[in-house]
Amino acid sequence: MDFIGANILSVSQFERDDIDRVFAVADTMGPYARRQKVTRVLEGAILGNMFLEPSTRTRLSFGAAFNLLGGTVRETVGITASAMAKGESLYDTARVLSGYSDVICMRHPQEGSVAEFAAASRVPVVNGGDGANEHPTQALLDLYTIKKELEGHGRSLDKFRIAMIGDLKYGRTVHSLCKLLCLFSNVQIVLVSPPELAMPEDVVEKLRQSGHQVTISDQLEPSISHVDIVYSTRIQEERFASQEEANLYRGRFRLNREIFTRFAEPNTVIMHPLPRDSRAEANELDTDLNEHPSLAIFRQTDNGLLVRMALFALLLGVEGKVDQYSHEVRWHSRRNPV
Ligand code: NCD
């Protein structure tokens, strides 16, 4: 794929070579993300961040990634605070915002809305989540994290086992991640959800057509027993017709230290796209695992910076110039390595 000036709307755009390319560039971003070096390679460039659904890490990490490359961020947050509340169309918004920006990141509650916006935009658009459909950059950072964690155990993306747990119907991160896994070989996938929240059939079909072994279950404990990665997700309560309906499923699968120690293999890695729902009635990933070495959720968020920096560098054609415009940091930093 030609990255320069491209929109990133779906993981279906990526071939395996493209993934390797993004990850190779991400690997070079460590010194900047760790605040060992500063680069001004995107000096003068503006990222327009338009987030019309709640977000913490996606919005902030897109913004921080752009800032770390020397660019500036402008943003609007929430439909009620934007002119869309006055009836402005996606088309008009895209025409206007793309005059202010060099690249736009967008999150929107409707499936397909980011693609519609991108069609009217004069600059590249990155999908930060469109309803229950896709979240391509999250899938890339998840895959990058899986790769790093597997490599730590002498393994690779071409033969591993993963259990995805929770709301597989509305969870856009698992939809995108499954589609990306189709680019690899020999992956065993256990899909764990209440039957009503099962992974969409077309996604399961794609996995099977790629030669992967897919098992469907509604039981947590046996499903985490023979996997390398446990990928837990939140019940997407905002996508249900009512809170009462969402409440039927919140708390159905709860992973904690006791269950993990008893049922999982010692090297199994625990992931979650975050936010985890830490309220007592949900608590899909208990805080008693916080200090557990298998818990990779904050390595995931750190990796998100590297992957988003890589994407911006590739879309704007500066991936080979980052070091050329760099210097040492001048301030004290007590950061741990990313
Ligand atoms: C996810 C999302 O928004 O789809 N969060 C994220 O971007 N890391 C997952 C979620 O909200 O549960």
Boltz pocket constraint, residues with backbone or C-beta under 6 A from the ligand:
constraints:
  - pocket:
      binder: B
      contacts: [[A, 54], [A, 57], [A, 58], [A, 128], [A, 129], [A, 135], [A, 138], [A, 172], [A, 173], [A, 233], [A, 234], [A, 236], [A, 273], [A, 274], [A, 275]]
      max_distance: 6.0
